Amino acid sequence: MVSRFYADCSMRVRLTKKFAEVLDGVDLSRSQVGESLDVTRQEAELLLAEGWAEPVHDDTDVGAANHLPDEQRTPRSIDALRLVRIDMEEQSQAEHERRRLEERIREEHHDARAKTIPEEPA
């Protein structure tokens, strides 16, 4: 349980180097050097250890790090929201399928225990 919480915590770092689009599973394809990123703590520690990023300590650093114009940042935000929406829809669909499966099992169990009462002759 601790490791899941640890992975879910986010951290803000400033990208200082970029030698590839992906570093050990961390997707940097939409990021530019000098941009600040919100990443999981595990991803931040990896970027810091490899020397590709530095931590952003307070809100004053955030403004300095995000020197990109709004029109360049907005599509990334829209893409991130789109990915979040897709993930939420997939989770909702998986939950729906799980509930349907539970209902089907419950109905099969109920039908297996049901007794048919013969019709009495009149």
N, C-alpha and C positions, 0 to 999 in steps of 0.2 A: 504494500500500500504506500509506503514511503517513496519508493522509486517512481510510482505513477505520479504522485504529487510533485516530486522533484522534476520530472520531465514536463509537467504541465505548466510550471512557473515560467514566465517570460522574462526576458532581459533585453535591454536595448544596447546595441553595440554600433560602432561606426566602422564601416568597411574601409580598411587602409590599403589593402592589396587585393588583386583579383587575377589569379593566374589561370583560372578555369571557370566554367559555368557551374560546376558542381564540385563540392569538396566533401567526400565521405558521406554522401546523401543529403548535404545541405545545398539546396537549390539557390544559386546566386545569379541565374540567367537574367533576371529582371532588375538586378541591383548594379549600381555603379560605385566606383571608389569615391569615398567621401560621404556617401549616403548612410543615414542611420537606419538600422533594421530592428524590428521586434522579432526575436527568435526565442526558441525554448532555451532553458538554461544549459541543457546538454549541447545544443548547437552553438550557443555563445561560447562555452568553454572550449569547444573544438576550434572555433574560429580564433579565439584568443591564444590558444596553445600553438596554433600553426602560424601565428603572427599576421593573420589576415585582417584582424579587427582590433579595436580598442574599446573599452567600456565607455558608455555615456553615463555620467554620474548624475546630472541634474537637467532640468528643463532648459537651462541656458545653453547647454551643449547641443540640445536637440535642434534648436533654431539654426545654429551655426553649421551643423552637420547636414541639414536638409537645405542645401543651397540650390536645389533644382527648382525650376519654375513649376507652378501648380499644374499646368497643362501636361507636364511630363510625369508628375506624381499621380494624377487622377486615374489614368488607365490602370495603373498597378492596383490602386485601391478598389476599383471596380472589379478587376480580375480576382482580387482576394475575396471580395464579397460574393462574387459569383461562385467561387470554389467553396466558400462556407455554405452557401445556399444548396449547392449540389450535395455536399456532405450531409447536410441536414435532411434533404429529401431521401438520400440513400438510407440513412439511419431510420427515418420514419417508415420507409418501405420495408426494411428488415424487421422492424418492430411489428408492423402490420402482419407480415408473413408469419412471424413467430406466434402471434396471437391466433391467427387462423389455424395454425398447426395444433396449438393447445386446444382450441375449440373442437377440432376434428377428433383428436385423441379422446377428449372428454365425451363427445357424442358416441364414438365407437364403444367406449367403456360402458356408457349408459345403455346402449342398444344391446350389448352382450349380456347385461344383467337383466334386461327386460323380459318379462314373461308374457306370453300371448295367452289371453283368456279366451277359451273357446266359447262360441255363441251357444247359449242354452236353447234347446228345442222349445218351441212354443206350444 
